[in-house]
Amino acid sequence: MFSRFEYTLKQTGFVIERFGSAFADWDAFATERLQPKLNGIHNPTFVAARTLLLSDPPKRQIKDKHAGKWHWDPATPQRNGESDAQYLLRLVRNVRNNLFHGGKYPEGPVMDSQLRDRQLLEACLNVIGECCSLDSGFRDVFDETH
């Protein structure tokens, strides 16, 4: 779902160039498509997902410089002037990064946090699903079969 969403972002013009490579532009999508409709989305699944992500954001894996060990930073990510939609989608990307880059897994013992991991993943998938439903053209590209 995460990679398909990024594919769809790029295919529908939400793409930026960095260092000569194409990257999905989550922020532009948040600004142009999600933010204008965000407060009008009353889908209970989306509202619950948004509430979970905002009230207990995903942690970041960082290295303790003194002990030389990796641990989960419980500090809430700062908003850095982001809109509500940009911040929400950044939290989705944080979960995506933790999953894709080896920090979290939907199954198996990872720091005794299986339930939270599953809740975060499901919340992000619900947010992505709602984002896809904002625009039928976007949804069509997301649902393409190859």
C-alpha positions in Angstrom: 0.0 0.0 0.0 2.8 2.4 0.9 4.7 1.8 -2.3 1.6 1.9 -4.4 0.6 5.2 -2.9 4.0 6.7 -3.7 3.7 5.3 -7.2 0.3 7.0 -7.6 1.7 10.3 -6.2 4.4 10.2 -8.9 2.0 9.1 -11.7 -0.4 11.9 -10.9 2.1 14.7 -10.9 3.0 14.8 -7.2 6.7 14.3 -7.9 9.8 16.3 -7.1 13.4 16.0 -8.2 16.2 15.7 -5.6 19.7 14.9 -6.5 18.7 13.9 -10.0 16.1 11.4 -8.9 12.3 11.5 -8.8 10.6 11.4 -5.3 6.9 11.3 -4.4 5.8 14.7 -3.2 3.7 13.9 -0.2 3.7 17.5 1.0 2.3 18.9 -2.3 -0.5 16.2 -2.1 -1.2 17.1 1.5 -1.4 20.8 0.6 -3.4 20.5 -2.6 -5.7 17.5 -2.0 -5.9 16.6 1.7 -5.8 19.9 3.6 -8.8 21.4 1.9 -10.9 18.4 2.8 -9.3 17.3 6.0 -11.7 18.8 8.5 -14.7 17.6 6.5 -13.7 13.9 6.6 -15.9 12.2 9.1 -15.2 8.6 8.2 -14.9 6.9 11.7 -12.0 4.7 10.6 -10.1 7.7 9.3 -10.9 9.8 12.4 -9.7 7.0 14.7 -6.5 6.6 12.6 -5.8 10.3 12.6 -6.4 10.5 16.3 -4.0 7.6 17.1 -1.2 9.0 14.9 -1.6 12.6 16.4 -2.1 11.6 20.0 0.7 9.0 20.1 3.0 9.6 17.1 5.4 6.9 15.9 8.8 7.0 17.5 12.1 7.3 15.7 15.0 4.9 16.1 18.1 6.8 17.2 21.5 6.0 18.5 22.5 6.8 22.1 25.9 8.5 21.5 27.1 7.6 25.0 26.0 4.0 25.2 26.5 3.3 21.5 23.1 1.5 21.3 20.0 2.0 19.3 16.7 2.9 21.0 13.3 4.4 20.3 13.1 8.1 20.8 9.8 8.8 22.6 9.9 12.5 21.8 6.9 13.7 19.8 8.0 14.8 16.4 7.9 18.6 16.0 5.5 20.1 13.5 8.0 22.5 11.9 5.3 24.8 10.6 3.6 22.0 8.7 -0.1 22.1 8.0 -2.3 19.5 9.7 -2.3 17.4 6.5 1.4 17.7 6.0 2.1 16.6 9.6 -0.3 13.7 9.4 1.3 12.4 6.2 4.8 12.9 7.7 3.7 10.6 10.5 2.5 8.1 7.9 6.0 8.3 6.2 7.7 7.8 9.6 5.8 4.5 10.1 6.6 3.6 6.5 10.3 4.3 7.0 10.4 2.3 10.3 8.8 -0.6 8.4 10.8 -0.5 5.2 14.1 0.3 6.7 14.0 -2.5 9.3 12.9 -0.7 12.4 9.4 -2.2 12.8 7.6 -5.3 11.6 3.9 -6.2 11.6 4.7 -9.6 13.2 7.3 -10.9 15.6 8.9 -9.6 18.8 10.2 -6.1 18.3 10.7 -4.5 21.7 7.5 -6.0 22.9 5.4 -3.6 20.8 3.5 -5.9 18.5 0.1 -4.4 19.2 1.3 -0.8 18.8 3.1 -1.7 15.6 0.0 -3.3 14.1 -2.2 -0.3 15.3 0.2 2.2 13.7 0.3 0.2 10.4 -3.4 -0.1 10.3 -3.9 3.6 11.0 -1.5 4.5 8.2 -3.3 2.2 5.8 -6.6 3.8 6.7 -5.1 7.3 6.1 -3.8 6.2 2.7 -7.1 4.7 1.8 -9.0 7.9 2.7 -6.4 9.9 0.7 -7.1 7.7 -2.3 -10.8 8.3 -2.0 -10.5 12.1 -2.2 -10.1 12.1 -6.0 -11.5 9.5 -8.4 -8.6 10.0 -10.9 -6.1 9.4 -8.2 -8.0 6.3 -7.0 -8.1 5.0 -10.6 -4.3 5.2 -10.9 -3.9 3.6 -7.4 -6.2 0.7 -8.4 -4.5 0.1 -11.8 -3.5 -3.5 -12.4 -0.4 -4.4 -14.3 
